[in-house]
Amino acid sequence: MKKPRIVIIGAGFGGLEVAKNLKKAQAQIIVIDGRNYFLFQPLLYQVATAGLSPADIASPIRGVLRHQQNTDVVMKKVTGVDLQAQVVIAENEKISFDYLVLATGAHHGYFGHDNWENFAPGLKSISDATKIRRNILLAFEAAELEPDLEKRKALLTFVIVGAGPTGVELAGAISELSRRALASDFRHIDPRSAKIILIEASPQILASFSPGLSKKAAKALLKHGVEIRTNSRVGDINGEGVSIGSQKILAKTVIWAAGVVASPAGKWIDADVDYAGRIKVRQDLSVPGHRNIFAIGDTAAFIQDGKLLPGVSPVAMQQGRYLARLINAKIKGKEFESEFHYFNKGNLATVGRSFAVADLGRVKFAGFFAWVAWLVVHIYYLIGFRNRLLVIIQWAWAYLTFKPGARLIVSPEEDDQTGD
Amino acid sequence: MKKPRIVIIGAGFGGLEVAKNLKKAQAQIIVIDGRNYFLFQPLLYQVATAGLSPADIASPIRGVLRHQQNTDVVMKKVTGVDLQAQVVIAENEKISFDYLVLATGAHHGYFGHDNWENFAPGLKSISDATKIRRNILLAFEAAELEPDLEKRKALLTFVIVGAGPTGVELAGAISELSRRALASDFRHIDPRSAKIILIEASPQILASFSPGLSKKAAKALLKHGVEIRTNSRVGDINGEGVSIGSQKILAKTVIWAAGVVASPAGKWIDADVDYAGRIKVRQDLSVPGHRNIFAIGDTAAFIQDGKLLPGVSPVAMQQGRYLARLINAKIKGKEFESEFHYFNKGNLATVGRSFAVADLGRVKFAGFFAWVAWLVVHIYYLIGFRNRLLVIIQWAWAYLTFKPGARLIVSPEEDDQTGD
């Protein structure tokens, strides 16, 4: 009898976890992704701030699943799902499924102001990260050559919109880049005079943390010279900078770390989605109206105890493991009644070197040890010993020398003035 | 009395060497480059074959010269030189000079077939390298999904045009990628069946080496499954592949490692140049007709003992050191009679893992120890301890596991299917 086919769209934290935990399943598993690598999103901000190279936080999907003989990796962009025929449409191909897992993640959303993207790139992909790295480093280069003081000030002003973990970590890293790494690199400007402004619409930064920890993080950011503007809603972003109400902040570099919207997966199966395009799933992660289609991670809106689960990797991974167990049971024709329940191990966020905040529910702490915990957790979840080793060394190096290593401005239209 | 100003265009091996050796000069030194980093060209082929990350072989120019207070780094693209006014024109700026050093290097040239570049990219810049890496990895991905056997064969055929050190090193590295790293990654194709063809117009590969070593290198390449075609002149390159005379090789991936042409520096000062655009310099590296303008490295055609010096980094570095001494003497009003003389320490080229050829003039050897020598030399000349450490570790890792780590397909138009 033919093995059931499980199609997983998206090889992020959630999708890969499903695939890995179906290693022994009597099924044919097909993982489809438009990219050939898994990206360790939580460290992407370090690529954007010249701390790490893209390859350090990415692992080829085929490499991760190489020894899983029941699994096939297809590098294609999915454009839709044909529910009638029960097939996924990936470019020119139709891939039939018995079970479908939608793990296509999210990308940054601009609350309807899509034109803001041109001036304030978000941070979701490697090309986003290298573009932001380029923008930041080019701003210092341009400032060095800019005689006009006003323009120079705008070039040395960096605005980050959104004070979640990513925004906070970006602010801390940019501050260190300007205060330490680049401090003695220039002759006509003092990079330490760079202004870093973190804008947050809600009343506190790191909203997912306790008010106490949020205050501690804010204090640490201030020590790093980061200016924090809470209760500030961005009205407009353009080539000049950012406006908040009637006030205008002149800044050449603006980074978007605010809203995200789910991938179009919801539309593919015209499911019921929430305001951010997340599919409203049942307690077993299945999509209402479909018994064999599931959504996890940032693609799913899962309500637990009346609250929406956050779009973080632990949620995606736990959902992935749960879903693998559920599908395995279904394949074996076993009953599987238990509902998914997210166990929150806690939240961590780092603020520059040697300081982080850790919210482990009952236990809450901030400072050096929270930072060490942050290091350990991130190294632990990084796929592949090689990447772990390289990241540890580069962190140690940057920690001791204050000099992140990947300070490269590379653009596709890179000019070739120097052949060497 | 005003300090003389020395303008160096190009921060490659040659230009940086001039700047570094003028550290103590009573002069104002300005280094102009369109990029913000020095690129360690000799290892660029490893970025193209997924062995290293760009940042591992690049160092920010400002970082290299940070402690040199008499030196200014300007990141701009030079578009010309105004000899009348004695100024360099860099974008919107005019930079005057008392001494001008042209160290702008070379880029790949197609002997008048510029349209070939679309099908056979060369390997001179980081974006070249990541593009080639993308092409190679995408070819395997496409082959995995290609039902048509003929098309699949074309996808798994890799042609390298030009069998100098770069071509040979590329061939060896691609062979290992297909024979080792990717061997177990695919389900429908066997990457080991990939065909790697090295095309050379002259009768022997590694023409700069002795016939004996060239033969040994050829044997090593054959052992790696590389097909060598000497005495073969490419007639055409297009989307289908490469034609040699009447024969057509169907190949989706073609890499250009043949000719290079010098940068337009010669035109800027309308100097007398050779067939490849290199400025014919005097024995003191000055440009005929100018006492204060010099050309070095790939920008210069220097004839020693009736032979043109090769476009390799040792030549550029030795010329750079010589020129720094010469300019220093001129500044001090001292006589400086000695002419430049290149001391050839020897040539090294590696053929995949554990094998290299070393031509040290009298001493010639091939095999494992030549390979160790190659490792040591390249690590030694790599700028910055951090880069050295990272490269050593990644080489050790790749050597032990046969798996290069940077197997990333990243394109600017990278699609965002997986938000994570």
Interface residues (C-beta under 8 A of the other chain):
Chain A: I9 G10 A11 G12 F13 G14 G15 D33 G34 R35 N36 Y37 L39 Q41 S53 P54 A55 D56 A58 P60 R62 G63 R66 H67 D72 V73 V74 M75 K76 K77 V78 E93 A103 T104 G105 A106 H107 K124 S125 I126 S127 T130 L137 E141 E144 L145 L182 S184 D185 F186 R187 V260 A262 S263 G297 D298 S313 A316 G384 R386 N387 L389 L390 I393 Q394 W397 T401 K403 G405 A406 R407 L408 I409 V410 S411 P412 E414 D415 D416 Q417 T418 G419 D420
Chain B: I9 G10 A11 G12 F13 G14 G15 D33 G34 R35 N36 Y37 L39 Q41 S53 P54 A55 D56 A58 P60 R62 G63 R66 H67 D72 V73 V74 M75 K76 K77 V78 E93 A103 T104 G105 A106 H107 K124 S125 I126 S127 T130 L137 E141 E144 L145 L182 S184 D185 F186 R187 V260 A262 S263 G297 D298 S313 A316 G384 R386 N387 L389 L390 I393 Q394 W397 T401 K403 G405 A406 R407 L408 I409 V410 S411 P412 E414 D415 D416 Q417 T418 G419 D420
